[in-house]
Amino acid sequence: MEILKKVYRYLSSMKTGLVLLVLVGSAAAVGSAFLPDVFFNTWLFKLLLIILSVNMVLCTANRFILLKSRLKKNRNKWFREIGNLLLHAGIVFILAGLLVYAFYGQNGQIAIRTGDTVDVSQIIALKEPFSLRLDDFKVEYNEDGSPSQYNSYVTVLESGITKDDAVISVNHPLNYRGVKFYQQSYGYLIKTKYTNDTGSEVEELIKEGNFIKPEGTERTVKVFRYIPNFDPNHGMVTKTMRPDNPRIIFSVYEDKQLIGVGAAQFDERVEIDENVYVVFPAVEPYTILKVKSDPGLPLAFWGGGMFMIGVTMALLAAPSQGKKTESIDSNREMR
């Protein structure tokens, strides 16, 4: 029985809570820096959250049990005591929200090009499946050519029926049935067309860094990179992101040996071998969206509200420095 009391005292101690807060904060910082996609789903982090949650529940329960006796001793402090109780309860709710997310939250990623539709239930588990169609993707630019905003124009579909449409941009996610879609990144697919002297023509849509093998030659072509604003002085790095002078950087190999590198304009006919030509007509952008389901968010939201109200009440009820000085001076005068 004595051992249980010691365990209870240890788990309900504020000192233990502070140590656990430092551990959770340090672990979160390290995890965010080195393993952002994995660490928060590890059992180590979940265990720390569980122990910290138990500590805060016990601390809050202790304050609630002692609330009545404290108010009897000093009724003038009821505002501050209730504020402290709300503060602790708010932390408990926030931790509960984190725990729900740690065990039941889901993350995923969608790479989708204009006109394509993705079944979201194939990315994360959904009770009621729905799909997302990308209608258009546009990049806005500043005067200096740097990007100012990325916009994904999407439509939400259920059984082929339109339910919603929205523009997803940086800091403006789409929230549909508790699932959030964030604008994360984008990329390009490169349209390629190659022909030989027999007149056969093949068209492909290639990712940057992939190879193509035109017919009629043993040579292969690596479609290295799309550069929106090519400048020889900048090498393989685009001068600006705005497509003022687009080029496709490619390299040609024979028997795995590099034999040439080039920077082709759109629709430029490039001879790879005798009577074998490659053309890059255009690029097709695709958007990358982060998908997130956080069932613990309402708990964290209410917890944050309770925490802020509790802090405000505790600060308002705290005696000011002026009143303390006044009280000390009056005591001295009485002496």
C-alpha positions as CSV (number, residue, x, y, z in Angstrom):
1,M,0.0,0.0,0.0
2,E,2.9,2.3,0.9
3,I,4.4,1.6,-2.5
4,L,1.2,2.6,-4.3
5,K,1.1,5.9,-2.3
6,K,4.7,6.7,-3.3
7,V,3.9,5.9,-6.9
8,Y,0.8,8.1,-6.7
9,R,2.7,11.0,-5.1
10,Y,5.4,10.7,-7.8
11,L,3.0,10.6,-10.7
12,S,0.9,13.5,-9.3
13,S,3.9,15.7,-8.5
14,M,4.3,19.0,-10.2
15,K,8.0,18.4,-10.4
16,T,7.4,15.2,-12.3
17,G,5.1,17.1,-14.6
18,L,7.8,19.7,-15.3
19,V,10.4,17.0,-16.0
20,L,8.0,15.3,-18.4
21,L,7.2,18.5,-20.2
22,V,10.9,19.1,-20.8
23,L,11.3,15.5,-22.0
24,V,8.3,15.8,-24.4
25,G,9.4,19.2,-25.6
26,S,12.9,18.0,-26.3
27,A,11.8,14.8,-27.9
28,A,9.3,16.8,-30.2
29,A,12.1,19.2,-31.2
30,V,14.5,16.4,-32.1
31,G,11.8,14.4,-33.8
32,S,10.7,17.4,-35.9
33,A,14.3,18.0,-37.0
34,F,15.4,14.5,-37.9
35,L,12.3,12.2,-38.2
36,P,9.3,14.5,-38.9
37,D,7.2,11.9,-40.7
38,V,8.0,9.0,-38.3
39,F,8.8,10.1,-34.8
40,F,5.4,11.2,-33.6
41,N,4.0,7.8,-34.4
42,T,6.6,6.0,-32.4
43,W,5.8,4.2,-29.1
44,L,8.4,6.2,-27.3
45,F,6.7,9.5,-28.0
46,K,3.2,8.0,-27.3
47,L,4.5,6.6,-24.0
48,L,5.8,10.0,-22.9
49,L,2.5,11.6,-23.8
50,I,0.5,9.0,-21.9
51,I,2.7,9.4,-18.7
52,L,2.5,13.2,-19.0
53,S,-1.3,13.0,-19.4
54,V,-1.7,10.8,-16.3
55,N,0.4,13.3,-14.4
56,M,-1.7,16.2,-15.5
57,V,-5.0,14.4,-14.8
58,L,-3.8,13.6,-11.2
59,C,-2.5,17.1,-10.7
60,T,-5.9,18.5,-11.8
61,A,-7.8,16.0,-9.7
62,N,-5.8,17.0,-6.6
63,R,-6.5,20.7,-7.2
64,F,-10.2,20.0,-7.6
65,I,-10.3,18.0,-4.4
66,L,-8.5,20.7,-2.5
67,L,-10.5,23.5,-4.1
68,K,-13.3,23.5,-1.5
69,S,-11.0,23.6,1.5
70,R,-8.9,26.4,-0.1
71,L,-11.9,28.5,-0.8
72,K,-13.1,28.1,2.8
73,K,-9.7,29.3,4.1
74,N,-9.7,32.4,1.8
75,R,-12.9,33.1,-0.1
76,N,-11.2,36.1,-1.8
77,K,-9.1,33.8,-3.9
78,W,-11.9,31.9,-5.5
79,F,-11.4,33.7,-8.9
80,R,-7.7,32.7,-9.0
81,E,-8.3,29.1,-7.8
82,I,-10.9,28.5,-10.5
83,G,-8.5,30.1,-13.1
84,N,-5.7,27.7,-12.0
85,L,-8.1,24.7,-12.2
86,L,-9.2,25.7,-15.7
87,L,-5.5,26.2,-16.7
88,H,-4.7,22.6,-15.6
89,A,-7.9,21.2,-17.2
90,G,-7.0,22.9,-20.4
91,I,-3.6,21.2,-20.5
92,V,-5.3,17.9,-19.9
93,F,-7.7,18.5,-22.9
94,I,-4.7,19.5,-25.1
95,L,-2.8,16.4,-24.2
96,A,-5.9,14.3,-24.8
97,G,-6.2,15.8,-28.3
98,L,-2.5,15.0,-28.9
99,L,-3.0,11.4,-27.7
100,V,-6.1,10.9,-30.0
101,Y,-4.0,12.2,-32.9
102,A,-1.0,10.1,-32.0
103,F,-3.1,6.9,-32.1
104,Y,-5.8,7.7,-34.6
105,G,-4.5,10.6,-36.7
106,Q,-3.6,10.0,-40.3
107,N,-1.3,11.7,-42.8
108,G,-0.8,11.2,-46.5
109,Q,0.3,12.8,-49.7
110,I,-1.4,13.2,-53.1
111,A,0.4,14.0,-56.3
112,I,-2.2,14.9,-59.0
113,R,-2.1,16.5,-62.4
114,T,-4.9,18.6,-64.0
115,G,-7.9,16.6,-65.0
116,D,-7.1,13.6,-62.8
117,T,-9.2,12.3,-59.9
118,V,-7.9,10.6,-56.7
119,D,-9.9,8.4,-54.4
120,V,-9.0,9.9,-51.0
121,S,-9.9,6.7,-49.2
122,Q,-6.9,5.1,-51.0
123,I,-4.7,7.6,-49.2
124,I,-6.2,7.5,-45.7
125,A,-9.0,5.4,-44.1
126,L,-12.4,7.1,-44.4
127,K,-15.8,6.0,-43.1
128,E,-17.5,7.8,-46.0
129,P,-15.2,7.8,-49.1
130,F,-14.9,10.7,-51.4
131,S,-12.7,11.8,-54.3
132,L,-10.7,14.9,-55.2
133,R,-10.3,16.2,-58.8
134,L,-7.7,18.7,-59.8
135,D,-9.4,21.2,-62.2
136,D,-6.4,23.5,-62.6
137,F,-3.1,24.4,-61.0
138,K,-1.6,27.9,-61.2
139,V,1.4,29.6,-59.9
140,E,1.3,33.4,-59.2
141,Y,4.5,35.4,-59.5
142,N,6.0,38.6,-58.1
143,E,7.5,41.3,-60.3
144,D,11.0,39.8,-59.8
145,G,9.8,36.4,-61.1
146,S,9.7,34.7,-57.7
147,P,6.5,32.7,-56.8
148,S,4.0,34.5,-54.6
149,Q,1.3,31.8,-54.3
150,Y,0.5,28.3,-55.5
151,N,-3.2,27.6,-56.2
152,S,-4.8,24.2,-56.7
153,Y,-8.4,24.4,-58.0
154,V,-10.2,21.2,-56.9
155,T,-13.6,19.6,-56.8
156,V,-14.8,17.2,-54.2
157,L,-16.8,14.3,-55.6
158,E,-19.0,11.6,-53.9
159,S,-20.1,8.8,-56.2
160,G,-19.3,11.0,-59.2
161,I,-21.5,13.9,-57.8
162,T,-20.0,17.3,-57.1
163,K,-20.2,18.2,-53.4
164,D,-17.8,21.1,-53.1
165,D,-15.2,23.1,-55.0
166,A,-12.4,25.1,-53.5
167,V,-9.0,26.7,-54.1
168,I,-6.2,25.2,-52.0
169,S,-3.2,27.5,-51.6
170,V,-0.4,28.0,-49.1
171,N,-1.9,28.8,-45.6
172,H,-5.4,28.2,-47.0
173,P,-6.2,24.5,-46.8
174,L,-9.4,22.8,-47.7
175,N,-11.3,21.2,-44.8
176,Y,-13.9,18.6,-45.8
177,R,-15.5,16.3,-43.3
178,G,-12.6,16.7,-40.9
179,V,-10.0,15.9,-43.6
180,K,-7.6,18.8,-44.4
181,F,-5.8,19.3,-47.7
182,Y,-2.7,21.5,-47.6
183,Q,-0.8,22.9,-50.5
184,Q,2.7,21.3,-50.0
185,S,4.6,21.4,-53.3
186,Y,4.4,20.9,-57.0
187,G,6.4,19.5,-59.9
188,Y,6.5,19.0,-63.6
189,L,6.0,16.1,-66.0
190,I,7.8,16.6,-69.3
191,K,6.1,15.7,-72.6
192,T,8.5,13.9,-74.9
193,K,8.1,12.8,-78.5
194,Y,10.7,10.8,-80.5
195,T,10.8,9.7,-84.1
196,N,13.1,7.7,-86.4
197,D,13.7,7.5,-90.1
198,T,10.9,4.9,-90.5
199,G,8.5,7.6,-89.5
200,S,7.4,5.9,-86.2
201,E,6.5,8.3,-83.5
202,V,6.2,7.7,-79.8
203,E,4.9,10.2,-77.1
204,E,5.5,9.8,-73.4
205,L,5.0,11.9,-70.2
206,I,8.2,11.7,-68.3
207,K,9.2,12.6,-64.7
208,E,12.3,14.7,-64.3
209,G,15.4,12.4,-64.0
210,N,13.9,9.5,-65.9
211,F,15.3,7.9,-69.1
212,I,13.7,7.3,-72.5
213,K,15.0,4.9,-75.2
214,P,14.1,6.0,-78.7
215,E,13.5,3.4,-81.3
216,G,16.2,3.0,-84.0
217,T,19.2,3.6,-81.7
218,E,21.1,2.0,-78.8
219,R,21.4,5.4,-77.2
220,T,19.3,6.5,-74.2
221,V,18.3,10.0,-73.2
222,K,18.0,11.2,-69.6
223,V,15.4,13.9,-69.3
224,F,17.2,15.6,-66.5
225,R,15.4,18.7,-65.5
226,Y,12.9,21.4,-66.6
227,I,14.3,24.9,-66.1
228,P,11.6,27.7,-66.3
229,N,14.0,30.6,-66.9
230,F,17.3,29.3,-68.4
231,D,20.5,31.4,-68.1
232,P,23.9,29.8,-68.9
233,N,25.4,31.9,-66.2
234,H,23.2,30.1,-63.6
235,G,24.1,26.7,-64.8
236,M,21.5,24.0,-63.9
237,V,19.6,26.4,-61.6
238,T,16.8,28.5,-62.9
239,K,17.2,32.3,-62.9
240,T,13.6,32.7,-61.7
241,M,10.7,30.4,-61.3
242,R,8.6,32.3,-63.8
243,P,8.8,30.6,-67.3
244,D,10.4,33.4,-69.2
245,N,13.0,31.3,-71.0
246,P,12.1,27.6,-70.5
247,R,14.5,24.8,-71.4
248,I,14.7,21.0,-71.0
249,I,18.1,19.9,-69.8
250,F,18.9,16.4,-71.2
251,S,21.9,14.1,-71.5
252,V,22.6,11.3,-74.0
253,Y,24.2,8.0,-73.1
254,E,25.7,5.2,-75.1
255,D,26.8,2.0,-73.4
256,K,26.2,3.8,-70.1
257,Q,28.7,6.4,-71.1
258,L,27.8,10.1,-71.2
259,I,28.3,11.4,-74.7
260,G,26.5,14.7,-74.7
261,V,24.4,17.3,-72.7
262,G,21.9,19.8,-74.1
263,A,19.3,22.4,-73.2
264,A,16.4,22.2,-75.6
265,Q,13.6,24.7,-76.2
266,F,10.0,23.6,-76.5
267,D,9.3,21.9,-79.8
268,E,13.0,22.0,-80.8
269,R,14.0,19.0,-82.9
270,V,17.1,17.4,-81.3
271,E,19.0,14.7,-83.2
272,I,20.1,12.0,-80.8
273,D,21.5,9.6,-83.4
274,E,21.5,9.4,-87.2
275,N,17.8,10.0,-88.2
276,V,16.6,9.7,-84.6
277,Y,15.1,12.8,-83.1
278,V,13.6,13.9,-79.8
279,V,11.2,16.7,-79.2
280,F,10.0,18.2,-75.9
281,P,6.7,19.9,-76.8
282,A,5.7,21.2,-73.3
283,V,5.6,20.5,-69.6
284,E,2.6,19.5,-67.5
285,P,2.6,20.7,-63.9
286,Y,1.2,18.6,-61.1
287,T,0.4,19.6,-57.6
288,I,1.4,17.9,-54.3
289,L,-1.2,18.1,-51.5
290,K,-0.7,17.0,-47.9
291,V,-3.7,15.1,-46.5
292,K,-4.3,15.1,-42.8
293,S,-7.0,13.7,-40.5
294,D,-6.9,14.9,-36.9
295,P,-9.8,13.6,-34.8
296,G,-8.2,15.0,-31.7
297,L,-8.3,18.6,-32.9
298,P,-11.7,19.5,-31.2
299,L,-10.3,18.4,-27.8
300,A,-7.1,20.4,-28.4
301,F,-9.2,23.4,-29.5
302,W,-11.4,23.4,-26.3
303,G,-8.3,22.7,-24.2
304,G,-6.6,25.8,-25.7
305,G,-9.6,27.9,-24.9
306,M,-9.8,26.7,-21.3
307,F,-6.0,27.2,-20.9
308,M,-6.2,30.9,-22.1
309,I,-9.3,31.6,-19.9
310,G,-7.5,30.0,-16.9
311,V,-4.3,32.0,-17.5
312,T,-6.3,35.3,-17.9
313,M,-8.3,34.6,-14.6
314,A,-5.1,33.7,-12.7
315,L,-3.3,36.9,-13.9
316,L,-6.2,39.2,-13.2
317,A,-6.6,37.7,-9.7
318,A,-2.9,38.0,-8.9
319,P,-2.1,40.9,-6.5
320,S,-0.3,43.7,-8.2
321,Q,3.1,44.9,-7.2
322,G,1.7,48.3,-6.2
323,K,-0.8,46.7,-3.8
324,K,2.0,44.5,-2.3
325,T,4.2,47.6,-1.7
326,E,1.3,49.5,-0.2
327,S,0.6,46.7,2.2
328,I,4.2,46.5,3.3
329,D,4.4,50.3,3.9
330,S,1.2,50.2,5.9
331,N,2.6,47.4,8.1
332,R,5.7,49.5,8.7
333,E,3.7,52.5,9.7
334,M,1.7,50.5,12.2
335,R,4.9,49.3,13.8
